[in-house]
């Protein structure tokens, strides 16, 4: 099974939830996870900034089966360049395009509150 989490909010409680969900899904014995992606846009981009409070957790999760993808449109709107985000994070032209592609590839969509 494949899951994509969508994070569009930079609030601490939302960022915490994104990390918890990405970690926790692998501890649920009722589902067999093949891949997990976390797509960030709007202020959710804070999760993958190089100075993120969650940089260590993002790097740790990236070593496993979790991909982090930042929306380039959101990066531009925030005045960020690829150098401003964590090396482990990929980028996509738009979050909606990335989410659509992932769902077409069989990922199940979960919006992080």
N, C-alpha and C positions, 0 to 999 in steps of 0.2 A: 504494500500500500504506500502511496505517496501523499504528502500533505504540504500545502503552502499556507504559511501564516502571513497575514497582511497587517503591517504596523504603520499607522498614519498619524500617530500622536507621540509627542516627545515627553509627555508627563512621566514622572518617575514611576508611578504605579503601573502605567501601560508598558513602559520599558521593562520593568520587573516581570510583568506578566508574560511578555514575549519570551524572555529568557526562561522563565519557569515552564512555559508551554513547550518550547523547543527541547528542553531537557526532559520534561515529564513524559512526553509522548513515547519515548523509548523505554519507559518503565511500566507501561501499560501492557501486561501480558496478553490482553485480549486482541491486540492488533500487532501485526508484523510489519514494521516500517522498513521500506526500501530506501526512501529518500524524504528529506524534509528541506524546505526552502523557507526563508524569511525574507519577504519583499518589503522594503521600507520606502515611504514617500512622505511628502509634506514634512511636518516637524518630527515624524518618526525617524527621519534620517539621522537624528541624534544618536540612535543606537549604534551606528557604524562609523561615526566620526572618529578620527584618530585620537582625539582627546576624550572619548566616551568613558563614562564611569563603568561601562560594561565591556570594555575592550578585552579584558582577560577572559571573560565568559564567552564572548563572541569567538575569540581565537580558539578556545578550547572546543567549542561546539563545531567549529569549522574543521578541526582535525578529524572529526567523525563524519557523519552522514548529513550534516546541516550546511546548506549553502546560504549565504547572505547576499542579497541583491539590492543595490541602491538605485533609485530612480534618478536618471540624469537631469530630467526637467526640474525635479525638486532640488537637486544639487545646484543647478544654475540659479534657481530662484533664491536660494540661500547664499549665493556667492561662493559656493564650494567648488573645488577642483578635485580630480581623482587623488591628488596628494593629500587632501584633507580627510580622506576616509581610510579606514583600516585596509591594509594590504590584502587581508583575507576576503574582503567584500568585493563582489563583482558589481558591474553597473549594467543597466538596461536603459534604452532610450526613454521609455515611459513605464510607469508602474502598471497602468491598465493593460498595456500590451504584454508585459511580462506575466501578469496574473492570468490573462486570457490564454497565452501560450501554455502556461503551466497546466491550466485546467484542461486544455485540449490534449495535453500529454498525460492526462489521467490523475493529476494532482487534485486532492480534495481541498477546497478553500475554507479557511477559518480566519475570520476577522478578529484580531486581538482588540478587545474593548477599548 
